[in-house]
Amino acid sequence: MRRVHGPAFKKAVIELSECPSCRGRAVTQGLFHELPCDHCNASGWVVAATGEALPLDELVTQLSMRLQAATRQIEQLKRPQAGGPGAGYQGGNRRGAGGTNYTGD
């Protein structure tokens, strides 16, 4: 085992899954009204490996990391990808002199 002093340099991503009690809704049906789910701390998410709820401070961090990853993926999908013969002309390929764009013309 490796000895490490202090916190990790990068925060580990914990795999999350929907809460089995509330099915990811964060609330359960009471007799007359909806109640916050006690199993997942009213978040709708639990640790996928163990099925236990995360502490609130860790849950906020993990959900923020998931949101940032989803936002990056959405932005990447929004950017049009050039295809066909014009694809080489759109972006820099750093193959020219001094790392400039080289198109082969």
N, CA, C and O atoms as CSV, one atom per row, in Angstrom:
chain,resi,resn,atom,element,x,y,z
A,1,MET,N,N,0.844,-1.179,0.000
A,1,MET,CA,C,0.000,0.000,0.000
A,1,MET,C,C,0.891,1.244,0.000
A,1,MET,O,O,1.917,1.293,0.678
A,2,ARG,N,N,0.492,2.199,-0.742
A,2,ARG,CA,C,1.249,3.425,-0.895
A,2,ARG,C,C,0.913,4.404,0.211
A,2,ARG,O,O,-0.259,4.605,0.531
A,3,ARG,N,N,1.916,5.007,0.788
A,3,ARG,CA,C,1.681,6.013,1.833
A,3,ARG,C,C,1.498,7.383,1.203
A,3,ARG,O,O,2.290,7.812,0.363
A,4,VAL,N,N,0.468,8.039,1.613
A,4,VAL,CA,C,0.143,9.357,1.078
A,4,VAL,C,C,-0.143,10.284,2.248
A,4,VAL,O,O,-0.865,9.927,3.179
A,5,HIS,N,N,0.428,11.471,2.187
A,5,HIS,CA,C,0.166,12.477,3.210
A,5,HIS,C,C,-0.650,13.603,2.600
A,5,HIS,O,O,-0.318,14.109,1.528
A,6,GLY,N,N,-1.696,13.986,3.269
A,6,GLY,CA,C,-2.538,15.075,2.797
A,6,GLY,C,C,-3.614,14.592,1.849
A,6,GLY,O,O,-3.712,13.397,1.571
A,7,PRO,N,N,-4.418,15.510,1.355
A,7,PRO,CA,C,-5.529,15.131,0.467
A,7,PRO,C,C,-5.021,14.755,-0.923
A,7,PRO,O,O,-3.891,15.077,-1.290
A,8,ALA,N,N,-5.861,14.077,-1.683
A,8,ALA,CA,C,-5.529,13.694,-3.052
A,8,ALA,C,C,-5.497,14.943,-3.935
A,8,ALA,O,O,-6.173,15.933,-3.655
A,9,PHE,N,N,-4.711,14.879,-4.993
A,9,PHE,CA,C,-4.611,16.017,-5.896
A,9,PHE,C,C,-5.890,16.187,-6.722
A,9,PHE,O,O,-6.280,17.310,-7.040
A,10,LYS,N,N,-6.528,15.090,-7.062
A,10,LYS,CA,C,-7.772,15.145,-7.820
A,10,LYS,C,C,-8.850,14.414,-7.043
A,10,LYS,O,O,-8.584,13.402,-6.395
A,11,LYS,N,N,-10.046,14.921,-7.109
A,11,LYS,CA,C,-11.179,14.306,-6.435
A,11,LYS,C,C,-11.621,13.086,-7.231
A,11,LYS,O,O,-11.790,13.169,-8.447
A,12,ALA,N,N,-11.809,11.963,-6.563
A,12,ALA,CA,C,-12.242,10.738,-7.236
A,12,ALA,C,C,-13.719,10.826,-7.573
A,12,ALA,O,O,-14.527,11.304,-6.776
A,13,VAL,N,N,-14.058,10.361,-8.759
A,13,VAL,CA,C,-15.455,10.326,-9.183
A,13,VAL,C,C,-16.081,9.037,-8.660
A,13,VAL,O,O,-15.572,7.948,-8.923
A,14,ILE,N,N,-17.167,9.155,-7.932
A,14,ILE,CA,C,-17.881,8.009,-7.389
A,14,ILE,C,C,-19.048,7.708,-8.321
A,14,ILE,O,O,-19.828,8.598,-8.660
A,15,GLU,N,N,-19.161,6.455,-8.731
A,15,GLU,CA,C,-20.262,6.059,-9.610
A,15,GLU,C,C,-21.565,6.099,-8.817
A,15,GLU,O,O,-21.672,5.486,-7.755
A,16,LEU,N,N,-22.548,6.822,-9.336
A,16,LEU,CA,C,-23.835,6.970,-8.673
A,16,LEU,C,C,-24.917,6.242,-9.455
A,16,LEU,O,O,-24.811,6.073,-10.670
A,17,SER,N,N,-25.954,5.814,-8.752
A,17,SER,CA,C,-27.122,5.221,-9.397
A,17,SER,C,C,-28.372,5.771,-8.727
A,17,SER,O,O,-28.300,6.368,-7.652
A,18,GLU,N,N,-29.509,5.570,-9.362
A,18,GLU,CA,C,-30.760,6.065,-8.805
A,18,GLU,C,C,-31.088,5.321,-7.517
A,18,GLU,O,O,-30.793,4.134,-7.374
A,19,CYS,N,N,-31.691,6.024,-6.605
A,19,CYS,CA,C,-32.093,5.434,-5.329
A,19,CYS,C,C,-33.192,4.396,-5.591
A,19,CYS,O,O,-34.160,4.692,-6.291
A,20,PRO,N,N,-33.053,3.184,-5.037
A,20,PRO,CA,C,-34.088,2.171,-5.272
A,20,PRO,C,C,-35.395,2.469,-4.520
A,20,PRO,O,O,-36.461,2.016,-4.939
A,21,SER,N,N,-35.323,3.216,-3.430
A,21,SER,CA,C,-36.528,3.508,-2.654
A,21,SER,C,C,-37.450,4.499,-3.360
A,21,SER,O,O,-38.661,4.290,-3.440
A,22,CYS,N,N,-36.865,5.574,-3.867
A,22,CYS,CA,C,-37.679,6.624,-4.500
A,22,CYS,C,C,-37.556,6.614,-6.025
A,22,CYS,O,O,-38.197,7.422,-6.697
A,23,ARG,N,N,-36.746,5.716,-6.574
A,23,ARG,CA,C,-36.516,5.596,-8.018
A,23,ARG,C,C,-35.980,6.888,-8.631
A,23,ARG,O,O,-36.329,7.242,-9.757
A,24,GLY,N,N,-35.129,7.588,-7.876
A,24,GLY,CA,C,-34.503,8.797,-8.386
A,24,GLY,C,C,-35.347,10.046,-8.293
A,24,GLY,O,O,-34.935,11.092,-8.795
A,25,ARG,N,N,-36.509,9.984,-7.673
A,25,ARG,CA,C,-37.392,11.152,-7.596
A,25,ARG,C,C,-37.097,12.037,-6.392
A,25,ARG,O,O,-37.535,13.187,-6.366
A,26,ALA,N,N,-36.367,11.538,-5.390
A,26,ALA,CA,C,-35.995,12.260,-4.172
A,26,ALA,C,C,-37.144,12.400,-3.182
A,26,ALA,O,O,-36.947,12.939,-2.092
A,27,VAL,N,N,-38.327,11.933,-3.529
A,27,VAL,CA,C,-39.463,11.967,-2.606
A,27,VAL,C,C,-40.180,10.620,-2.655
A,27,VAL,O,O,-40.157,9.924,-3.669
A,28,THR,N,N,-40.815,10.271,-1.542
A,28,THR,CA,C,-41.640,9.068,-1.487
A,28,THR,C,C,-43.075,9.482,-1.201
A,28,THR,O,O,-43.325,10.540,-0.623
A,29,GLN,N,N,-43.997,8.654,-1.604
A,29,GLN,CA,C,-45.411,8.986,-1.433
A,29,GLN,C,C,-45.845,8.649,-0.009
A,29,GLN,O,O,-45.767,7.495,0.413
A,30,GLY,N,N,-46.295,9.648,0.717
A,30,GLY,CA,C,-46.875,9.449,2.038
A,30,GLY,C,C,-48.346,9.140,1.910
A,30,GLY,O,O,-48.833,8.865,0.814
A,31,LEU,N,N,-49.047,9.183,2.999
A,31,LEU,CA,C,-50.476,8.888,2.959
A,31,LEU,C,C,-51.245,9.961,2.185
A,31,LEU,O,O,-52.098,9.650,1.355
A,32,PHE,N,N,-50.929,11.232,2.470
A,32,PHE,CA,C,-51.632,12.328,1.805
A,32,PHE,C,C,-50.724,13.216,0.958
A,32,PHE,O,O,-51.205,13.922,0.071
A,33,HIS,N,N,-49.416,13.189,1.221
A,33,HIS,CA,C,-48.510,14.076,0.496
A,33,HIS,C,C,-47.156,13.393,0.336
A,33,HIS,O,O,-46.907,12.338,0.921
A,34,GLU,N,N,-46.291,14.004,-0.458
A,34,GLU,CA,C,-44.964,13.448,-0.701
A,34,GLU,C,C,-44.017,13.833,0.424
A,34,GLU,O,O,-44.061,14.954,0.930
A,35,LEU,N,N,-43.152,12.887,0.816
A,35,LEU,CA,C,-42.177,13.091,1.877
A,35,LEU,C,C,-40.764,12.953,1.317
A,35,LEU,O,O,-40.556,12.182,0.381
A,36,PRO,N,N,-39.787,13.680,1.863
A,36,PRO,CA,C,-38.403,13.508,1.408
A,36,PRO,C,C,-37.939,12.074,1.661
A,36,PRO,O,O,-38.246,11.495,2.704
A,37,CYS,N,N,-37.207,11.509,0.718
A,37,CYS,CA,C,-36.719,10.137,0.842
A,37,CYS,C,C,-35.613,10.084,1.889
A,37,CYS,O,O,-34.634,10.825,1.798
A,38,ASP,N,N,-35.762,9.218,2.872
A,38,ASP,CA,C,-34.767,9.084,3.927
A,38,ASP,C,C,-33.570,8.231,3.486
A,38,ASP,O,O,-32.475,8.368,4.030
A,39,HIS,N,N,-33.779,7.366,2.515
A,39,HIS,CA,C,-32.715,6.454,2.098
A,39,HIS,C,C,-31.579,7.175,1.368
A,39,HIS,O,O,-30.419,6.785,1.501
A,40,CYS,N,N,-31.896,8.215,0.602
A,40,CYS,CA,C,-30.879,8.904,-0.218
A,40,CYS,C,C,-30.663,10.364,0.195
A,40,CYS,O,O,-30.071,11.129,-0.566
A,41,ASN,N,N,-31.125,10.759,1.369
A,41,ASN,CA,C,-31.026,12.155,1.825
A,41,ASN,C,C,-31.757,13.104,0.877
A,41,ASN,O,O,-31.315,14.233,0.665
A,42,ALA,N,N,-32.852,12.658,0.320
A,42,ALA,CA,C,-33.701,13.443,-0.583
A,42,ALA,C,C,-32.945,13.976,-1.789
A,42,ALA,O,O,-33.188,15.098,-2.235
A,43,SER,N,N,-32.011,13.157,-2.327
A,43,SER,CA,C,-31.275,13.561,-3.512
A,43,SER,C,C,-31.640,12.724,-4.728
A,43,SER,O,O,-31.521,13.193,-5.860
A,44,GLY,N,N,-32.084,11.491,-4.509
A,44,GLY,CA,C,-32.396,10.603,-5.615
A,44,GLY,C,C,-31.208,9.778,-6.072
A,44,GLY,O,O,-31.343,8.968,-6.990
A,45,TRP,N,N,-30.032,9.964,-5.448
A,45,TRP,CA,C,-28.804,9.277,-5.856
A,45,TRP,C,C,-28.174,8.544,-4.679
A,45,TRP,O,O,-28.170,9.038,-3.552
A,46,VAL,N,N,-27.641,7.358,-4.959
A,46,VAL,CA,C,-26.896,6.571,-3.982
A,46,VAL,C,C,-25.624,6.054,-4.650
A,46,VAL,O,O,-25.503,6.096,-5.874
A,47,VAL,N,N,-24.671,5.564,-3.842
A,47,VAL,CA,C,-23.442,4.979,-4.372
A,47,VAL,C,C,-23.808,3.689,-5.097
A,47,VAL,O,O,-24.489,2.834,-4.531
A,48,ALA,N,N,-23.368,3.541,-6.331
A,48,ALA,CA,C,-23.760,2.390,-7.138
A,48,ALA,C,C,-23.224,1.080,-6.557
A,48,ALA,O,O,-23.907,0.058,-6.625
A,49,ALA,N,N,-22.026,1.091,-5.993
A,49,ALA,CA,C,-21.412,-0.143,-5.504
A,49,ALA,C,C,-22.064,-0.642,-4.221
A,49,ALA,O,O,-22.234,-1.849,-4.048
A,50,THR,N,N,-22.432,0.263,-3.321
A,50,THR,CA,C,-22.936,-0.145,-2.006
A,50,THR,C,C,-24.420,0.127,-1.812
A,50,THR,O,O,-25.055,-0.526,-0.984
A,51,GLY,N,N,-24.982,1.060,-2.540
A,51,GLY,CA,C,-26.389,1.423,-2.364
A,51,GLY,C,C,-26.630,2.328,-1.178
A,51,GLY,O,O,-27.775,2.530,-0.775
A,52,GLU,N,N,-25.565,2.880,-0.610
A,52,GLU,CA,C,-25.695,3.780,0.545
A,52,GLU,C,C,-25.742,5.228,0.087
A,52,GLU,O,O,-25.243,5.573,-0.985
A,53,ALA,N,N,-26.342,6.061,0.907
A,53,ALA,CA,C,-26.418,7.494,0.614
A,53,ALA,C,C,-25.074,8.142,0.895
A,53,ALA,O,O,-24.357,7.740,1.812
A,54,LEU,N,N,-24.740,9.147,0.101
A,54,LEU,CA,C,-23.518,9.918,0.323
A,54,LEU,C,C,-23.782,11.014,1.346
A,54,LEU,O,O,-24.908,11.497,1.458
A,55,PRO,N,N,-22.746,11.414,2.099
A,55,PRO,CA,C,-22.909,12.606,2.939
A,55,PRO,C,C,-23.192,13.816,2.049
A,55,PRO,O,O,-22.762,13.854,0.896
A,56,LEU,N,N,-23.901,14.788,2.574
A,56,LEU,CA,C,-24.349,15.916,1.756
A,56,LEU,C,C,-23.207,16.689,1.108
A,56,LEU,O,O,-23.330,17.092,-0.049
A,57,ASP,N,N,-22.091,16.910,1.822
A,57,ASP,CA,C,-20.982,17.658,1.225
A,57,ASP,C,C,-20.347,16.876,0.078
A,57,ASP,O,O,-19.964,17.474,-0.927
A,58,GLU,N,N,-20.228,15.571,0.203
A,58,GLU,CA,C,-19.686,14.741,-0.876
A,58,GLU,C,C,-20.674,14.649,-2.038
A,58,GLU,O,O,-20.267,14.622,-3.199
A,59,LEU,N,N,-21.954,14.601,-1.733
A,59,LEU,CA,C,-22.985,14.526,-2.762
A,59,LEU,C,C,-22.978,15.769,-3.641
A,59,LEU,O,O,-23.116,15.668,-4.860
A,60,VAL,N,N,-22.820,16.925,-3.037
A,60,VAL,CA,C,-22.773,18.180,-3.801
A,60,VAL,C,C,-21.588,18.156,-4.754
A,60,VAL,O,O,-21.717,18.558,-5.911
A,61,THR,N,N,-20.445,17.696,-4.289
A,61,THR,CA,C,-19.254,17.641,-5.133
A,61,THR,C,C,-19.441,16.671,-6.292
A,61,THR,O,O,-19.110,16.996,-7.432
A,62,GLN,N,N,-19.967,15.485,-6.009
A,62,GLN,CA,C,-20.148,14.476,-7.053
A,62,GLN,C,C,-21.174,14.923,-8.098
A,62,GLN,O,O,-20.975,14.704,-9.293
A,63,LEU,N,N,-22.263,15.544,-7.656
A,63,LEU,CA,C,-23.268,16.029,-8.608
A,63,LEU,C,C,-22.727,17.180,-9.454
A,63,LEU,O,O,-23.068,17.296,-10.632
A,64,SER,N,N,-21.891,18.026,-8.866
A,64,SER,CA,C,-21.274,19.106,-9.619
A,64,SER,C,C,-20.335,18.549,-10.690
A,64,SER,O,O,-20.294,19.059,-11.810
A,65,MET,N,N,-19.585,17.505,-10.347
A,65,MET,CA,C,-18.682,16.888,-11.327
A,65,MET,C,C,-19.474,16.256,-12.472
A,65,MET,O,O,-19.059,16.333,-13.629
A,66,ARG,N,N,-20.604,15.637,-12.159
A,66,ARG,CA,C,-21.448,15.044,-13.198
A,66,ARG,C,C,-22.064,16.124,-14.084
A,66,ARG,O,O,-22.148,15.952,-15.300
A,67,LEU,N,N,-22.493,17.230,-13.486
A,67,LEU,CA,C,-23.070,18.332,-14.248
A,67,LEU,C,C,-22.039,18.946,-15.186
A,67,LEU,O,O,-22.354,19.241,-16.339
A,68,GLN,N,N,-20.815,19.142,-14.712
A,68,GLN,CA,C,-19.764,19.704,-15.549
A,68,GLN,C,C,-19.445,18.785,-16.723
A,68,GLN,O,O,-19.243,19.258,-17.842
A,69,ALA,N,N,-19.397,17.466,-16.477
A,69,ALA,CA,C,-19.134,16.513,-17.554
A,69,ALA,C,C,-20.260,16.532,-18.583
A,69,ALA,O,O,-20.000,16.482,-19.785
A,70,ALA,N,N,-21.505,16.604,-18.122
A,70,ALA,CA,C,-22.645,16.652,-19.040
A,70,ALA,C,C,-22.644,17.948,-19.845
A,70,ALA,O,O,-22.970,17.937,-21.032
A,71,THR,N,N,-22.282,19.058,-19.217
A,71,THR,CA,C,-22.214,20.347,-19.911
A,71,THR,C,C,-21.140,20.317,-20.986
A,71,THR,O,O,-21.354,20.814,-22.092
A,72,ARG,N,N,-19.976,19.735,-20.668
A,72,ARG,CA,C,-18.910,19.608,-21.671
A,72,ARG,C,C,-19.367,18.758,-22.848
A,72,ARG,O,O,-19.082,19.085,-24.000
A,73,GLN,N,N,-20.068,17.679,-22.567
A,73,GLN,CA,C,-20.545,16.804,-23.629
A,73,GLN,C,C,-21.577,17.518,-24.506
A,73,GLN,O,O,-21.561,17.357,-25.726
A,74,ILE,N,N,-22.463,18.296,-23.906
A,74,ILE,CA,C,-23.454,19.047,-24.675
A,74,ILE,C,C,-22.773,20.071,-25.561
A,74,ILE,O,O,-23.131,20.215,-26.730
A,75,GLU,N,N,-21.793,20.786,-25.022
A,75,GLU,CA,C,-21.077,21.787,-25.815
A,75,GLU,C,C,-20.325,21.137,-26.970
A,75,GLU,O,O,-20.258,21.700,-28.062
A,76,GLN,N,N,-19.763,19.961,-26.736
A,76,GLN,CA,C,-19.054,19.264,-27.793
A,76,GLN,C,C,-20.015,18.822,-28.893
A,76,GLN,O,O,-19.667,18.875,-30.073
A,77,LEU,N,N,-21.206,18.390,-28.525
A,77,LEU,CA,C,-22.185,17.974,-29.518
A,77,LEU,C,C,-22.780,19.155,-30.281
A,77,LEU,O,O,-23.226,18.989,-31.416
A,78,LYS,N,N,-22.792,20.340,-29.677
A,78,LYS,CA,C,-23.331,21.526,-30.348
A,78,LYS,C,C,-22.397,22.022,-31.449
A,78,LYS,O,O,-22.855,22.578,-32.448
A,79,ARG,N,N,-21.084,21.822,-31.270
A,79,ARG,CA,C,-20.131,22.298,-32.272
A,79,ARG,C,C,-20.278,21.479,-33.548
A,79,ARG,O,O,-20.236,20.250,-33.505
A,80,PRO,N,N,-20.450,22.150,-34.680
A,80,PRO,CA,C,-20.571,21.394,-35.931
A,80,PRO,C,C,-19.230,20.767,-36.300
A,80,PRO,O,O,-18.181,21.404,-36.210
A,81,GLN,N,N,-19.290,19.522,-36.710
A,81,GLN,CA,C,-18.097,18.813,-37.148
A,81,GLN,C,C,-18.031,18.871,-38.668
A,81,GLN,O,O,-18.947,18.426,-39.359
A,82,ALA,N,N,-16.940,19.423,-39.177
A,82,ALA,CA,C,-16.775,19.513,-40.618
A,82,ALA,C,C,-16.419,18.134,-41.160
A,82,ALA,O,O,-15.593,17.424,-40.587
A,83,GLY,N,N,-17.034,17.774,-42.242
A,83,GLY,CA,C,-16.756,16.494,-42.872
A,83,GLY,C,C,-16.487,16.683,-44.348
A,83,GLY,O,O,-16.742,17.754,-44.899
A,84,GLY,N,N,-15.981,15.663,-44.982
A,84,GLY,CA,C,-15.734,15.716,-46.411
A,84,GLY,C,C,-14.441,16.408,-46.747
A,84,GLY,O,O,-13.546,16.489,-45.906
A,85,PRO,N,N,-14.320,16.925,-47.999
A,85,PRO,CA,C,-13.059,17.502,-48.450
A,85,PRO,C,C,-12.676,18.787,-47.710
A,85,PRO,O,O,-11.494,19.121,-47.638
A,86,GLY,N,N,-13.644,19.503,-47.166
A,86,GLY,CA,C,-13.346,20.763,-46.493
A,86,GLY,C,C,-12.911,20.608,-45.047
A,86,GLY,O,O,-12.591,21.606,-44.400
A,87,ALA,N,N,-12.888,19.398,-44.521
A,87,ALA,CA,C,-12.567,19.179,-43.113
A,87,ALA,C,C,-11.144,19.595,-42.778
A,87,ALA,O,O,-10.888,20.084,-41.678
A,88,GLY,N,N,-10.218,19.411,-43.706
A,88,GLY,CA,C,-8.826,19.759,-43.451
A,88,GLY,C,C,-8.572,21.249,-43.415
A,88,GLY,O,O,-7.552,21.689,-42.883
A,89,TYR,N,N,-9.470,22.027,-43.964
A,89,TYR,CA,C,-9.288,23.477,-44.030
A,89,TYR,C,C,-9.879,24.207,-42.823
A,89,TYR,O,O,-9.548,25.372,-42.599
A,90,GLN,N,N,-10.725,23.570,-42.057
A,90,GLN,CA,C,-11.445,24.243,-40.986
A,90,GLN,C,C,-10.591,24.506,-39.753
A,90,GLN,O,O,-10.621,25.617,-39.223
A,91,GLY,N,N,-9.841,23.536,-39.286
A,91,GLY,CA,C,-9.082,23.703,-38.054
A,91,GLY,C,C,-7.596,23.635,-38.308
A,91,GLY,O,O,-7.161,23.197,-39.374
A,92,GLY,N,N,-6.818,24.063,-37.342
A,92,GLY,CA,C,-5.373,24.000,-37.455
A,92,GLY,C,C,-4.869,22.594,-37.172
A,92,GLY,O,O,-5.298,21.968,-36.203
A,93,ASN,N,N,-3.964,22.089,-38.007
A,93,ASN,CA,C,-3.435,20.756,-37.795
A,93,ASN,C,C,-1.996,20.771,-37.291
A,93,ASN,O,O,-1.448,19.712,-36.985
A,94,ARG,N,N,-1.376,21.937,-37.198
A,94,ARG,CA,C,-0.028,22.139,-36.665
A,94,ARG,C,C,1.019,21.302,-37.402
A,94,ARG,O,O,1.982,20.841,-36.789
A,95,ARG,N,N,0.841,21.101,-38.711
A,95,ARG,CA,C,1.807,20.337,-39.491
A,95,ARG,C,C,2.699,21.236,-40.339
A,95,ARG,O,O,3.626,20.752,-40.988
A,96,GLY,N,N,2.437,22.505,-40.340
A,96,GLY,CA,C,3.232,23.414,-41.155
A,96,GLY,C,C,4.439,23.940,-40.395
A,96,GLY,O,O,4.699,23.533,-39.262
A,97,ALA,N,N,5.172,24.845,-41.027
A,97,ALA,CA,C,6.378,25.422,-40.430
A,97,ALA,C,C,6.016,26.200,-39.176
A,97,ALA,O,O,5.126,27.049,-39.214
A,98,GLY,N,N,6.685,25.928,-38.075
A,98,GLY,CA,C,6.431,26.624,-36.813
A,98,GLY,C,C,5.103,26.254,-36.188
A,98,GLY,O,O,4.573,27.007,-35.371
A,99,GLY,N,N,4.561,25.115,-36.555
A,99,GLY,CA,C,3.297,24.676,-35.953
A,99,GLY,C,C,2.076,25.342,-36.564
A,99,GLY,O,O,1.004,25.339,-35.960
A,100,THR,N,N,2.222,25.909,-37.746
A,100,THR,CA,C,1.079,26.559,-38.401
A,100,THR,C,C,0.258,25.518,-39.143
A,100,THR,O,O,0.638,24.349,-39.219
A,101,ASN,N,N,-0.868,25.951,-39.688
A,101,ASN,CA,C,-1.765,25.065,-40.420
A,101,ASN,C,C,-1.177,24.752,-41.778
A,101,ASN,O,O,-0.729,25.656,-42.483
A,102,TYR,N,N,-1.170,23.461,-42.165
A,102,TYR,CA,C,-0.698,23.032,-43.490
A,102,TYR,C,C,-1.848,22.327,-44.189
A,102,TYR,O,O,-2.403,21.361,-43.667
A,103,THR,N,N,-2.207,22.819,-45.383
A,103,THR,CA,C,-3.319,22.236,-46.117
A,103,THR,C,C,-2.871,21.417,-47.304
A,103,THR,O,O,-3.698,20.718,-47.889
A,104,GLY,N,N,-1.637,21.461,-47.687
A,104,GLY,CA,C,-1.138,20.664,-48.796
A,104,GLY,C,C,-1.293,21.318,-50.148
A,104,GLY,O,O,-1.016,20.680,-51.164
A,105,ASP,N,N,-1.726,22.569,-50.205
A,105,ASP,CA,C,-1.914,23.260,-51.499
A,105,ASP,C,C,-0.611,23.819,-51.989
A,105,ASP,O,O,-0.564,24.432,-53.055
